[in-house]
């Protein structure tokens, strides 16, 4: 019997869980990362700072939730309960957004600033929803994926999971975006909340915990393990990978929170779902196909090329925005082409870096390191990136008068230039990663120590 092939085989049940929990979880995050921004912009205020504050607050909460709850799942030796129960509660919190309206807040609190108070309520609910979602998805689900995969199949697993954010956007844009354009926000949030709730119920039957030993020792000491200097020195390559992903994420977050608004208010393209659908489908295909190549040829071969294409793709999107005027079909075609290159390159680099991350995480601290990972993958990018984007937007000379006679700022192509500039710096830590990976036996020995 070939034990290596047996160990590298992922069961149908596990693939099903990857698809269900990966896709439904990312649909929920698409709502949080993209449509809550549009929800605020269209129904409450056009001020981009409101979006930046909400994104930053949720990123901090997501990181704290993943850090503390991931470590708790390590200590208890269980993931399933956090995943199934978490998705059920997560679905309930999502539905509540549909019932927050500026007009209702103004009636309930006539003496208060209705806009500020409405934004505050949305941010508070977003933080609650994010804490639950991060517990279920970022902490428990991501740790479980590491539990049930091995180094020889993680490229394939990551190739599939990397498509989920884009596929979720495709599902939401294709099936639900029309509701938002018609202002049917209650129906929009109810449908998504129900889907997340149902996946939690399904998880009771399809998720199977891998046998784990309960983590011994003091809970809070275990949490701070990942912040010790000795731990960082022991896992130097892992933290360099974290730094690389951090820079890539900041670059993406410079433009991503404002992406739909850019289409609708700068390019004046209301049928943006068609362009985004093309980008998401082809970028997902790239991710799945390249995930197999990452397993076959090695992660290091894809890092520099994907980083370069990522930067060039954002530069091309910037040039299209400032140079191509009037021809809607041409603009849509070029946005689709360069958007696919940008997102495809980003996903390929993330496939390689994420699979390397899972290889290098110490098996006794998987849940904890999922939380440490969130600091670099989510919190820092989503705090810094949107603030950079907001400042680019506010310092742009492009403004317009809204229906209330108020001067408003519009996202401009500068958000892509800002992202490209940040992404250039990601090449620096990649050089150090490649240096370590090319040392004879170095990477293999590090993987062997941790698995």
N, C-alpha and C positions, 0 to 999 in steps of 0.2 A: 504493500500500500504506500502511495506517495503522500507522506504526511505534510509536505510543504504545500502541495496542491490542495489537499484537504483543508489546511489551515487558512489558505488564501481564498477559499470559496465562500461567498456570501449567500446565505439562504434566501429563498423567495420571500419568506415572511419578513426578513430583515430589510430587503430591498423595498418591500411594500411600506414598512414603517418609515424608511428614509423618504419615500415619495410623499406619503400622507403628512407626516410631521414636518418634513422639510418644506413642502409646498404650502400647506395651510398656515404654518408658522410665518413663512415669508409673505403670504398674502396679508396677514395681520400687520407685519412690519412695513409692508408697502403702504398700508393705510396710515400708519404712524409716521413714516418717514417722508411720505409724499402728499397724501391727501389731507392730513390735518393741516399742513401748510396752506393748501388750496382752500380748505374749509375756513381757516382764519382770514386769509387774504380776501375771499369773496363775501364772507358773511359778517366779519367783525372789523378788521382794519387792514389797510394796505401797507402799514409800516413794517419793513423787513426785519426790524429789530425784534418784533414780537415772535417771528418765526425763529430767529437766531436764539432767543432766550429759551423758547420751548424745546428746540432741538438740543441745546446744551444741557438743560435741566434733565431731560429724559435720558441723555447719554450718561450723566453722572449717576442717576438712579439705576439705570441698566447695569452699570459696572458694579455698583455696590450690591445689587441683588445677586448678580452672577458670582461675585466674590464670596459673599456670605452663604448663599444657598448652595453654591457648588461645593464649598468646603463641608457644609452640613450633609450633603448627599454622600460625600466621601466618608464622613464619620459614621453615618447610618448604614453605609454599604448598599444604598438603594437609589435607583433613578426613576423607576416606573411611576411611583406614587407622585413624584414631583411633576412628571410629564403629563400624566392623565388628569389629575386633579387641577394642575396648573392651567391646562388648555380649557378645561370646563369653566373655571373662574375668569380666565382671560377673555373668553367669548362674551361673558356677561358684561364685563367692563367696557368692551368695545361698543356694545349697543347703546350705552348711556350717552355717548357723544351726540347722538341724534336729537337729544332732548335739551341741549344747551343752546339757547338762542339769545341774541343780544336784546331783542325786544322784550323777552320774558324777564331777563335780568333787570332791564330798565324799570319794568313794572314792579318787580319785587323789591328793588333797592332804588327808589326814585332820587334819593339824595346823593347817590354814588355816581362816579364816572362809569357809565355802562360799558364802554369799550374796554377800559382797564380791568374792570371786574369780570367781564366775560372772558377775556384773555386769561386772567388769573384762574378762573374755574376750569378752563380747558387745559391749562398747564398742570393744574393739580390732578385732574382726572388722568391726564396723559402720564404723569409720574406714577400714579397708582397702577394704571394699565401696564406700564412699562415694567414695573417691579414684578408683577405677576407673570408677564410674558417672558421676561428675562430669566426668571426662576425656571419656568417650564421649558423654554426653548434654548436660550443661550447657556444656561447652567446645566440642566439635566439632560436635554437632548444631545447637546454637543459632547458632553462627557460620555454619554451612552454610545455615541458613534465611535469615539475613541476606544471604548471598552470592547466593542464587537468587531472591530477591524484590526488588521495587522499591517506592518510596513509594506508588504507585497501587494495589498489590494487597496491601499488608501488613495492612490491616484484615481482609480475608478470611482471610489466612493465620493471623493472630493469633486471629481468631474461632474457627477450627477448633482451633488448638493450645491455646487457653484452655479448651476443653471436655475436653481429655485428662486432666487431673488428676481431674476429676469422673467422667468415663466410666470411668477406671481404678478408682476407688473403687466404682463401680457393678458393674463386672465382678468385682472381688475380693469385695465384700460379697455379691453375688448367687450367685457360683459357688463361692467358696472359704471364706467365713466359717464355714460349717457344720463344716469341718474343724477350725478353731481352737476352736470351742465344744465339740467332742468331744475336744480335746486332741491331735489328729493333726498335730502341728507338723512332723514330718519330711515327711509327704506334702505339706503346705502349701508348705513352702519348696522342695521338689523340683519341684513343678509350676511355680511362678513362675520358678525358676532355669532350667528347661528352656525356657520360653517366651522368656526374655531371650536365652539361648544361641542358640536357633533364629533369632531376629530378627537376630542378628549375622551368622549364615550367610547369611540372605536379603539383608542389606545389601550383601554382596559383589556381588550381581547387580543391585540396583535403585538403589544410590547412585552418582551421577556427580558428581565434583568439578567445580566451575566453574573454568575456567582462572584461575590466580592467579600473580602474581609472588612469588618468594620474598622474604621480608622481609630487607632488608639491615641491617647494623649489629650492634652487640653485643646478645646475647640479653637480658642482665640490664638493660642500659640501656633496651631496648624495654619490659621489664616495668615499670620505674619511670616510664615516660613518663606513664602515667595518674595518677600521684600528684604530678606536678609542679604547683606553683601556676600556672605559665603555662598548662598544659594545662587546668586547672580553669577559669581565667578565659576561655580560648578556647572552652570548651564549657560555659559557665555553665548554660544551659537544660537540658542533658543531666544535669548533676549535681543540679539542682533536681528533675528528674523522678525521679532515683535516690532522693533524700531522701523524696519523696512515697511511692514504693513501699515504702521502708523502714518508714515509719510504718504504712502499710496492712498490711504483713507482720507487724510486731510485734503489731498488734491481733489478727490472725488466729491467731498463734502463742500468744497468751494462753490460748485455749480449744481450739485444734485438737488438740494432742497428747493431751488428756484427754477428747476428744469421745465416743469409744466407751465409755470407762470411765464417763463421766457418765450416758450412757443406761442402762448395765447396773446401775450401783451406786447412782445417785441416783434416777433415774426408774423403776428396776426394770423396764425394757423390754428383754427379751432379743431380741425380733424387730425390733430397730432397723434391720435391713437394709431393711425395707419403707419406713420413713420416709426413710432416707437415699437409697433408690432414687428416690423421688419428687423429693427435693431435687436430686439429681444430674441426673436427666433434664431437669427443667424449667429448671434453671440453665444447663445445656448448650445447650438450645434458645435461651434468651435470649442466650447468648454468640454463637452462630452467626448469629442474625438481626441482632443489634446490630452484629456485626463489619461487615456490609455497610453498615449505616447510618453507622458511623464513617467508612468510605471515602467515602460519598456526601455527608454533611453536615459532616464535619470533627471532629477529635478533641476540640476544646475545648468543644463543645456538651454533652458527656456527663460532664465531669469533676465539676462541682459536684453535679448531681442524683444521680449514682451514689454519691458520697461521703456525701451526706445519707441516702440510703436504706440504705446500709451501716451507718451508725451507728444509725439507727432500728430496723433489723432485729435487731441485737444487743441493743438495749434491750428489744425485744419478746420475744426469747428469754429474757432475764433475768426479765421480768415473768411469763411463762408458768411458768417454773421455780418462782417463789416464791408465785404466786397460785393456780395451778390444781392442785388436789389430787384424787386418788381416781379421776377419770374418765380411764381409760387411752386410750380412743378420742379424746376431746377433746384430750388432751395430744399424742397422736401427730399429729392433724390440725393443731393450732396449730404444733407444731414443724416440720411439713412446710411449712406456709405461710410462716412467718417465716424458716425456714432457706432456702427458695427465694429469698425477697427478699434476704436477707443475702448468700448466695453469688452470686446473679445480679448484684447491684449490684457486688460485689467483682470479679467476672469482667469486667463491662462496663468498669469503671474500668481494670482491668489490660489489657484489649484496647486501649483508647485510649493508655495510657501505654507499653505494650510496643511498639506500632507506632510511636509517636513516638520511642522509644529507638532502634529500628532505623533510623529516618529520620536521626537525628542522630549516630550512631556514625561516626567517620571511617573510610572504606573501607580505608585502609591499616593500621588497627589493630583490625579487627573481633574477632579472637580475644582480643586483650588486653582490650578493653572488655567482652567477655562475662565475663571474670574480675573486672574492676572492678565490673560490674553485680552479680555474686554477693555482693560485700561488703554491698551495700545490699538486695538481693533475698532473700538467704538467711542469710548469717552473722550480721549484726546482729539481724534479726528472730528467728532461731532460738536465739540466745544469750539475748536479753533477754526475749522473749515467754514462753517456757516457765518462766523463773524467776519472772516476775510471776504466772503461773498457779499455780505450785507454792506460792508464798507465800500466795496467796489461799486455796488449798485447805488448807494447814497451819494458817492462822489462822481457819478456819471452826470453829464449835462442833460441826458435824456429824461424828460418828465412829461406828464400829461395831467389834464384837469379831469377829475372823476365826476360822476353824476351829482355829487354834493358840492362841486366847485372847489374841491381841495386839491392842492398840488401834490402829485404822487410820483414816486420813483419807479422805474421799470428795470428789471434785469436786462443787462446788455451782454454782448459777446465777451466783454472783459472778464466774465466769470470763468470762461474757458481758458483764457490766457493766464489768469491767476492760478488755476488748477495745474496747467502745464508747468509753470515756474516751480511750484511746490514739488511736482512729480520728478523733476530733474534731480532733486536732492536725494531721491530714493535710490538712485544708482550708487551712491557712496557706500551705504551699508551692504548693498548687493555684492560689491567688490570684496568685502570682508567675508561674506558668506561663501563666495566662490573660492576664496583662498583656503578656507577651512575644509570645504568639501573636496578640494583637489589634493589635500594631504593624503598620502596612501594609508588606507584603513581607518582614517580618523572618523569619518561620518559613520561608517559601519560599526565602529567600536562604541560610539556614543549612543547609537540606536540600540545596540545589544545591551548596554548598561541599563536602559530604561524600559525595556520590553520583556 
